Amino acid sequence: MIEALVPLETATAEHFADTPDGEGLFPQERALVAGVAAGRRREFTTVRHCARLALKRLGVPPAALVPDEWGAPGWPAGIAGSMTHCRGYRAAVVARRSSVQALGIDAEPHRPLREGVLGAVARPEERAALAGLGGTIAWDRLLFSAKEAAYKAWSPGARAGGARPRSLHDIRVTLHPADGRFRAEILPGHPEAAHLEGRWLAATDLLLTSVSVPAAR
């Protein structure tokens, strides 16, 4: 599913069920989840299994993917990537930085946000835009997912000299219901404020979003 939302230059992998707990983890990764709940270990294991499958499809050897101080995975040199997981779905996408500078993907269950969450993450103009949308899509959850994908794409080092948004309020998303696209604006106050272009997909039980930043030519 995620393959439909990312550039041709990327490699992807996804799973709808977990791999065995801890299978294939590097020692550094295993140490990160020692003592955590079994469900959390399984999702951690499976999403990294997806990432290594995607890296293999690029011809890149497997490597430990250890989160940095921001929680973003550390990818091999020259590789941009992103991982996501939610109930019943894990996915990863990778690309060479010579083609794609940065990537962000997010998966969410296709149901409305819990009460109070939208007000915490959406700006007033975003909430007003959502009020005008109808149909069966959980637009509030989709907005949240688009912000998450954009936040991941704006990771340290992904944009030279760019400051990471402090919160989802620093990202203004405009959804385009007709064509499965959205625009994410990193608001003024951040160095090199920019517009990021994204895509979305709504399935029966799942919402997916992606943002890709092409390499500078």
C-alpha positions, 0 to 999 in steps of 0.5 A: 500500500505505501508503495503507491504514495512514494517516488519510484526511486524508493524501496518499500516493505510492509507487514500486516502481522508481526515477525517473532519477538526480537528476531533479527535485531542487532544487539544495540536495538535489542538493548533498547527494548529490553524490559518493555512490553512484548507488544512494543518489542514485536512492533519495534522488531517488525518495523525494523525487519521492514526497513532492512528488507527495503534496504536490501532492495536498494542493495544496502547491507543490513545495519542497526537502526538506533533512534537519535535524540529526536527519536528518528532512526539513524539510517546508513550513510547516504540513505534517507528513510522513514518507518511507521507502525500502527495496529495491524500495519508496519512499513518502511521506505528508503531511498538514496539521498542522491535521489531523495533528500528526505522521507516521512511516512505515517500510518493511522487507524481509520477512525476519528481522533479521541476527544480533545486531540484535534484541538491539541494538534490542529490550528484554528484554520485547519479545524475550520477547513475540516468542518467543511469536509464530508463523506466517510473519511476520518479527516481529523485523523488524516490531518494528524497523520499528514502532520506526522509524516511532514514532521518526520521528513523535517528531521535533523540533517534532512534539510541543511540548516533547517530547524525541526518543528517544535510541535505539530502546531508548527506545521500547517496542513492543507488537505486536497480531498479530490486528488489524494494530496496535501501541502504541509507548510513549515511556519515562519520562525524556522530557518529555511521555512518551506512547503512540503508536498505529500500524498495520502491514501484512505483504506477501510481500516487504515490511513497512510500519508507520505512526504518526500523531499527531492534531492537538490539538482 
